Amino acid sequence: MSEFDDIAAQRPANIEEAIPCMQNALRYFHAHNDYRAVFLRAYYIITLNVHAAIHRRGDYTNPIFFDAGWVGSQAGWFASLYFKSLTTFDRDPDSERAWKIAHGMAEKRTSTVLQDLMLGLNAHINYDLAYGTYLNLKQHDDGAEHLLLPRRKFDHDQVNNILVRSMPQVANALTRDYGGGITLLHRTLHGLDIVMSSTGLKYYRERVWWSAVSYLTTTDDEEVNLVHDKLNWESAQLAKLIADESIWSLPARKIGKAIRKERFGAITLETPA
């Protein structure tokens, strides 16, 4: 197996295992100037902040989760689905369509930094997240007691707040490591981009929760596939909008490509608090 194959085969069981797996992938992507680094860089920072909240470190000294262990397990499922997505072109062309668009543009180097970030977030949240949440709910038998689901929903929503708090840090890291001007956009809009992105994240993560519950109510593989197909179609529609290569988006794309870095160099990674 190649080094890339080893990375794509990583299946962390929890957040403790996910962090070094992400570090391995980021170092590989940087060594090969691979645009897929952009989304993973953002995902890594968010995961570090979730890790800090789980362990009540850094800016998260007060507890925010009912069950921090459940959140840590959930992070393992999500990361495993991300690493699986790296081999999406080995599977059915009609499956995982949002990931195929995201990874395809990154591999062809036709995207801007903002597109790489948004395409990755879309595929990860609108396609993977509901299934990963369902797998975690199922692992913990959370459907057995009706009061367990509201408790899990609370912890799911608490991650929303971590995502919002992570956005300025993500913008700074992506601009420093890859160019693209996301920090400049943030300053120009005086934080309006954070308001808009937080509203969008909360909206889509709310939809994710109910899709995960839909998975939990399925009675056989055929019904599981119904939910899969719904999310596959919906996430692909949004991916197509983000990946817009029409003449109307040409000026923005030209600017975005002109100010992004072609070569990344060695990466300096933050470490868990």
C-alpha positions in Angstrom: 0.0 0.0 0.0 1.1 3.6 -0.7 1.3 6.3 2.0 -1.9 7.8 0.6 -3.6 4.4 0.8 -2.6 4.1 4.5 -4.0 7.5 5.2 -7.3 6.8 3.5 -7.6 3.5 5.4 -7.4 5.2 8.8 -10.5 4.6 10.9 -10.2 6.3 14.3 -12.5 5.2 17.0 -12.6 8.5 18.9 -11.3 12.0 19.0 -8.0 11.0 20.6 -7.2 8.7 17.7 -8.7 11.2 15.1 -6.2 14.0 15.8 -3.0 12.1 14.9 -4.7 10.7 11.9 -5.5 14.2 10.7 -2.0 15.3 11.4 -0.7 12.4 9.2 -3.0 13.5 6.3 -2.2 17.2 6.6 1.6 16.5 6.5 1.0 14.3 3.4 -1.1 16.9 1.6 1.4 19.7 2.3 4.3 17.6 1.1 2.4 17.1 -2.2 0.8 20.6 -2.4 -2.5 18.9 -2.4 -5.5 21.3 -2.3 -7.4 18.8 -0.2 -5.4 20.2 2.7 -7.6 23.3 2.9 -10.8 21.6 4.3 -8.8 19.2 6.5 -6.9 22.2 7.9 -10.2 23.8 9.0 -11.6 20.4 10.2 -8.4 19.8 12.3 -8.7 23.2 14.1 -12.4 22.5 14.8 -11.6 19.1 16.1 -8.9 20.5 18.4 -11.4 22.9 19.9 -13.9 20.1 20.4 -11.1 18.1 22.1 -10.4 21.1 24.4 -14.1 21.3 25.3 -14.3 17.6 26.0 -11.3 17.8 28.4 -12.2 21.3 29.7 -8.9 22.9 28.7 -7.9 26.2 27.1 -11.0 28.4 26.5 -13.3 25.6 27.7 -12.7 25.3 31.4 -16.4 25.0 32.2 -18.3 21.8 31.2 -20.5 22.3 28.2 -21.5 18.6 27.4 -23.8 16.2 29.2 -21.7 13.3 28.0 -18.2 14.3 26.7 -17.4 10.7 26.0 -20.3 10.4 23.6 -19.0 13.5 21.7 -15.5 12.0 21.6 -16.9 8.9 20.1 -19.0 10.9 17.6 -15.8 12.6 16.4 -14.2 9.3 15.7 -17.1 8.3 13.4 -17.0 11.6 11.5 -13.3 11.4 11.0 -13.5 7.8 9.8 -16.1 8.9 7.2 -13.8 11.7 6.1 -10.9 9.3 5.5 -13.2 6.9 3.7 -14.2 9.8 1.4 -10.6 10.1 0.1 -11.2 6.9 -2.0 -14.7 8.0 -3.2 -13.7 7.7 -6.9 -13.2 3.9 -6.3 -16.9 3.6 -5.7 -20.2 4.0 -7.6 -20.1 7.3 -9.6 -23.5 8.2 -8.3 -22.6 7.8 -4.6 -21.0 10.4 -2.4 -21.5 13.0 -5.1 -20.7 16.0 -2.9 -17.4 14.4 -1.9 -16.6 13.7 -5.6 -17.2 17.3 -6.5 -15.1 18.5 -3.5 -12.2 16.2 -4.0 -12.4 16.4 -7.8 -12.0 20.2 -7.9 -9.2 20.0 -5.3 -7.3 17.3 -7.2 -7.7 19.2 -10.5 -6.6 22.4 -8.7 -9.5 24.4 -10.3 -10.9 25.7 -7.0 -10.3 28.8 -4.8 -9.5 28.4 -1.1 -13.0 29.4 -0.2 -14.5 26.8 -2.5 -12.3 24.1 -1.1 -13.5 25.0 2.4 -17.1 25.3 1.5 -17.2 22.2 -0.6 -15.6 20.2 2.2 -17.9 21.6 4.8 -20.9 20.8 2.7 -20.0 17.2 2.1 -18.9 16.6 5.6 -22.0 18.2 7.2 -24.8 17.6 4.7 -23.7 14.1 3.7 -21.5 12.5 6.3 -22.7 14.1 9.5 -26.2 12.6 9.8 -24.8 9.1 9.1 -22.0 9.5 11.5 -24.4 10.7 14.2 -26.7 7.8 13.5 -23.8 5.3 13.9 -22.9 6.9 17.2 -26.5 6.9 18.4 -26.8 3.2 17.4 -23.5 2.3 19.1 -24.7 3.8 22.3 -28.3 2.3 22.0 -29.7 5.8 22.3 -33.0 4.9 20.7 -33.9 2.6 23.6 -34.9 5.4 26.0 -36.8 8.4 24.7 -35.1 10.9 27.1 -31.6 9.9 25.7 -32.2 11.6 22.3 -32.9 15.1 23.8 -29.7 14.7 25.8 -27.7 13.8 22.7 -29.4 16.7 20.8 -28.1 19.1 23.5 -24.5 17.9 23.0 -24.9 18.0 19.2 -26.0 21.6 19.4 -23.2 22.6 21.8 -20.8 21.6 19.0 -22.5 24.3 16.9 -21.2 27.0 19.3 -17.7 25.5 19.1 -17.8 25.7 15.3 -18.8 29.4 15.4 -16.0 30.2 17.9 -13.6 28.4 15.6 -14.3 30.4 12.5 -11.9 33.4 13.1 -9.1 30.9 13.9 -9.9 28.9 10.8 -9.9 32.0 8.6 -6.5 33.1 9.9 -4.9 29.6 9.5 -6.2 29.1 5.9 -5.1 32.6 4.8 -1.6 32.1 6.3 -1.1 28.6 4.9 -2.9 28.8 1.6 -3.6 32.4 0.7 -7.1 33.1 -0.6 -7.9 36.2 1.4 -10.5 34.7 3.8 -9.1 36.9 6.6 -9.4 40.0 4.4 -13.0 39.1 3.6 -13.7 38.7 7.3 -12.2 42.2 8.1 -14.0 43.8 5.1 -17.4 42.4 6.3 -16.7 43.4 9.9 -17.7 40.0 11.2 -20.8 39.7 9.1 -19.4 36.6 7.4 -19.2 34.9 10.9 -22.9 35.8 11.5 -23.9 34.4 8.1 -21.7 31.3 8.4 -22.9 30.6 12.0 -26.6 30.9 10.8 -25.9 28.5 8.0 -24.0 26.0 10.1 -26.8 25.9 12.7 -29.5 25.6 10.0 -27.8 22.6 8.3 -26.7 20.9 11.5 -30.4 21.1 12.7 -31.4 19.3 9.5 -28.6 16.8 10.1 -30.0 15.9 13.5 -33.4 15.0 12.1 -31.8 13.1 9.3 -29.8 11.1 11.9 -33.1 10.4 13.7 -34.6 9.3 10.4 -31.7 6.8 10.0 -32.5 5.6 13.6 -36.1 4.8 12.6 -35.1 2.6 9.6 -36.0 -1.1 9.8 -33.9 -2.5 7.0 -31.1 -1.7 4.5 -33.5 -0.5 1.9 -34.8 2.2 4.2 -31.2 3.2 5.2 -30.5 3.6 1.5 -33.5 5.9 1.2 -32.0 8.3 3.7 -28.6 8.0 2.0 -30.1 8.8 -1.4 -31.9 11.8 0.0 -28.7 13.3 1.6 -26.6 12.3 -1.5 -28.9 14.3 -3.8 -29.3 17.3 -1.5 -25.6 17.7 -0.7 -24.8 17.4 -4.4 -27.1 20.2 -5.3 -25.4 22.5 -2.9 -22.0 21.3 -4.0 -22.9 22.3 -7.6 -23.8 25.8 -6.5 -20.5 26.2 -4.6 -18.5 24.8 -7.5 -20.1 27.2 -10.0 -17.8 27.6 -13.0 -20.2 29.8 -15.0 -19.2 33.1 -16.6 -20.9 35.0 -13.9 -18.5 33.7 -11.2 -15.4 34.1 -13.4 -14.1 37.4 -11.9 -14.3 36.1 -8.3 -12.7 32.8 -9.3 -9.9 34.5 -11.1 -9.1 36.7 -8.1 -9.4 33.7 -5.7 -7.0 31.6 -7.8 -4.6 34.5 -8.2 -4.2 35.0 -4.5 -4.0 31.4 -3.4 -0.6 29.7 -2.8 0.5 27.1 -5.3 3.0 25.6 -3.0 2.3 25.2 0.7 5.7 24.3 2.3 6.1 22.5 5.6 3.1 22.8 8.0 3.3 23.8 11.6 0.3 22.3 13.4 -1.4 23.3 16.6 -1.4 20.7 19.3 -4.2 19.7 21.7 -4.5 21.9 24.7 
